[in-house]
Amino acid sequence: MTKKSDREDRLAPVLRPVRAGNGFEEALEQILQVVRLGLVPGGERLPAERELADRMGISRVTLREVLKVLQDQGLVESRRGRYGGTFVLPRDRTPGDNGERELRRRIASVDVEDTLRFREVLEVGAAGLCAAHGLSGEGAERLRTALGATHDAPLDDYRRQDTLLHLTLAELSGSPSLTAQYAAVRATVNDLLDCIPLLVRNLEHSQLQHTALVEAVLDGDADAAREVMREHCAGTAALLRGFLT
């Protein structure tokens, strides 16, 4: 069972007080990001309603309306009883022909090139900031732990751990605005990645890049960190373009 403090750390980049006037819409966006980014894995429970409502600054009535939408969409389910709550449902992954059709359906409403370029700008910027400004001992340990989790992840959990590594780097950049924007764009990228198969050769290459990236950041080599991240983003972009053509 994930400790509450660990869970709060994972959710911190996404859950934040919403602005007045759009409470429902912004709360829905944030909890959708929590689900789409895998910050609460399939089968695990979302934080309690009171905690979610307090963190986003909304009423529990509004929160329940948000959760009802997610339940109607088949993303979460409500369970009663002593161990009840709102649980994230495992996401369907449809590689192969069905995945290609689903990929094309999803990109119909997404500017893929804009998404990929914006992701690159944010990722390269975050890597450079972390390396240039340096990390605290705690920050460096968080980054090493996130890297280790990608190495140890079983295949069906790899993309979630990959997301958490990149999100950790964005958060350690020290810019909450960058972190929030990255969480949003990564959620869109994950929607596309979920439609294509996991390729072992690609994952091996990604892991080598992850290791080089973390080493560059911890060494304070901003130029190397930016270059490795740029190559890493280009690899993901090439993979997605390959399945689109």
N, C-alpha and C positions, 0 to 999 in steps of 0.2 A: 504494500500500500504506500503511495507517495506521501511523504510528510507534508503537512500544511505549508511550512516555510518554503520548501522546495517548489511547491505548486504556486505559491504567491510569487516567487521569483520568475517562474515561467510566464505567468500571466501579466506581470507588471508592464511589459512593453506595449500591451494591447488594451488592458482595462484601465480606464481613466475617467474622470468626471466629464459628463457630456455637457454640451452647451444648451442653454435655455432655448426653448422653441422647437428643438428637434430631438427631444429626449428619446422617443420611441425609435426613430430612424437610426440615430447614432448608437444607441444601445444594441439594436439589432445588428448593425455593422460590426460592432466590436465582438459580440458573442459569435457571430459567423466567422470572424477571423480566428477566434480561439479554436473553433471546430476545424476550419479549413487548414490551419497551420499545424494541427495535431498537438496543440499545447495541452489539451486534455485528450488522451488517446481513446480510441474506440473501446467501449466497455467500461470506462471509468466515469466517475460522477463529477459533474460540475460543482463548483463551490455552492454552499447553501444560498438560498434566495436572499437572506439578509445580507450576507457578505457581498454578493454580486450587486445588489441594489445600493449598498453603502459605497462601494468602490466606484460606481458610475454616477452616483448622486441622483438616482431616480427612485420613484415609489415602487413598492413591491407589486402594486397593481399593474404598473407599466411593464415591469419585468415579466410578470406572468403572461402578459399579452405577447411579449417578445418570444418567450419560451413556447407559447402555443403555436406561433408561426413556425418555429424550428421543428416542433413535433409534427405539424401538418406536412412539412417538407421531408419528413423521414430522417431527420438529422439527429434527433434526440428522442428519448422516451421517458415518461414519468413513471416511477415505481413507488408504491405505497409501502408502509410498514416501517419497522425500526431501522432497517438498512435501506430505506427508500431515498428518493431524491430524483434529480434529473440526470440521466445517463446519456453519454454520447454513443451513438450507434456506429458500428464499424462502417467505413465507407466502402462502397463497391468499387472495385478496380477491374476494368474491362480491357485487357490488352488484346492485341490481334485485330481482326477485322472490326469487331464491335467497338473496340477502343478507338480505331481510326474514325469511325462514323461519329462517335461521341466527341472526339477531339474536334472534328470539323463543325459539329453543332455548337460547341462551346466557343470556338473562335469567331463565330458569326457576329457576336456582340463585343468582341475584344479586338483592339488594335494591337496585334501581336508585336509588331516591330517597335511601337512606342513603349509597350510594356517591357520588352527585353532591354531596350536602351536605357530606360529609366532605372530598371533594376541594376544595370551595369554602373550607372553613375552613382547610385546610392552605395552599392557594394564596394566599388573601388574607393569611393570617398571614405567610407567607414574604415576600411583596411588601412588607408593612409593615415587617418586621424589616430587610430589606435597605436600604430607604430611610431608616429611622430611625437605624440604626447606621452607615450608610455602607459603601462597599466600598473595598477597597484598590485600588491602581492595577492590579494583576494581576486582581483580581476584576472590576473594571469592564471590562477588556479581554476577559475571558472572556465576559461578558454581551453585549458588543457583537459579538463573534465569533459567538456562538450566534444572535443576532438576524440577523446578516448571512447566516448559513447558511440560515435559513428563507426569506429573500428570494430567495436564489439557487437554492433547491432545485427540481429538476424535480418535476412533479406526483406521480409515483409514489414520491418520497422525502420529500414534504412532511410527512406525519404523523410520521415518524421524527425529522426535524429539529425539528418543533414540540415533540415530547416532550423532546428534548435541551435545548431552550431552557428549558422549564419545570423540568426536573430541575436544570439549572444554577442557576436562581433559588433552588430549594429548598436546594441544597447551599450556596449563598452566604449563606443565612440564618444559618449558624453553628450550627444545631441538627442533629446527626446523627440524633436520634430523629425529628424532623420529616421529614428527608430520607428515612429508611427507610420511614416510613409513607406518604409521598407516592409513592415508587417502587411500593409495593404497590397503592395505590389507582389510580395511573395505569395500571398494567398491566391492571387490570380495565376501566377506561374504554377503553383501547386495544382490548381484545377486542370491545367494543361498537362502537366507531368503525370498526373494520375491516369491519364488516358493512353499512355504509351508504356511499353514493357520495360522492366528493369533489365539492363544489359550489364552482365558481369564485367566485361572489359571496360565499359564506361565507368562503372563504380570503382574499379581498381585505379583507373587513371584519376578519378575525382579524389580518391583518398590520398594519392601521392601529392596532388595539388593542395588538398587541405593541410597536410603535414607541412609542406613548404610554406604555405601561407602563415600558419601559426608560428613557425620558426622565425619567419621574417618579422612578424609583429612583435614577438618576444625579444628579438634582437634589436628592435628599434630601427629596422631598415625599411623606411617608408616607401622608397622607390621599388624595392623588391616586392613588398606587400601589395602595392598597387598593381604591379605587372602580373603577379601570380593570380590575383583576383580577376584582372581583366581577361586573362587566358581562361580562367575557370568559367566565367560568365559566357565567354565566347563558345566554349564547349557545349554548355547547356543550350545556348541559342542555336547552334548548328544541329544538335540532336532534334530539337523541336522543328526546325525548318525541314530537316530530312523527312520527318513524318508528315509534313504538310504538303510536300511536293510530290 
